[in-house]
């Protein structure tokens, strides 16, 4: 089951990120969707600029592919600040942060993606850096050891995470601004797809845009990825113009159904139905049956299925809903209709 999913909100690598960089907005005014977040951040950015201070430390959290990294780049651009990019898995020890923090200039922004994957010692090392703009450096060892306090220039830490609950409470409390990203409604995705198509100089009709938006799982990164696949299909099997017919044919070839589910999603649902009579069942048992990591199911597969109401969580575990049975055209177990 561990395959690269075109429908996944997770990045598929550096090539895709380089491609998406050309489609990213550069200003808050150009950002589509997440209206409440943008409204609040506009105030925070303007106020910080007028005071000539760094913006407060900011935590952006929510499912992958919703624009957290894009917004970090925009904040840096709006603040006229230099952006230094890193990730949780790359910062293993406090020493990995030492060079980064001491080289920050006033107003610089340090962006850490997957910040929930920072080791506890690294989290704790950031406490004083975030709160007091100073860090401690141990000199020598044993009886000759000394601790030297090193001042830092005021900076902003922006963290992005899909699992904010894994951050330590003390660490989380040091962020002054916290924003949760939710899945995008179809109307916002239509606007994003239309904007991307224009930048790609691609002719696409409204029906095709609407079809792509419905199948993009509320995720801009997925929408742009599907747009590229549909563009390729229209170029090879048509005149290069995307319409509802060739758009639907391209998505069918990719195995994406009318609700935006792919083979992995359907396998997740049918496993619960076939092996566990529709549930309830624990996520660990599902992962073992599918030979998949629990984190992958919890972070990548399950959120959208919960969002569209195909799966519910109970104290006993996950259950597939009547809506999912109907979508998969399967009959519910006898006597269980009233439980869903």
Secondary structure by P-SEA (a helix, b strand, c coil): cccccccccccccaaaaaaacccccccccccccaaaaaaaaaaaaaaaaaacccccbbbbbccccccaaaaaaaaaaaacbbbbbbccccccccccaaaaaaaccccbbbbbcccccccaaaaaaacccccccbbbbbccccccbbbbbbbbcbbbbbbbbcccccccaaaaaaccbbbbbccccaaaaaaaaaaaaaaacccccaaaaaaaaaaccccaaaaaaaaaaaaaaaaaaccccccaaaaaaaaaaaccccccccaaaaaaaaaaaaacccccccaaaaaaaacccaaaaaccccaaaaaacccccccccbbbcaaaaaaacccccccccccc
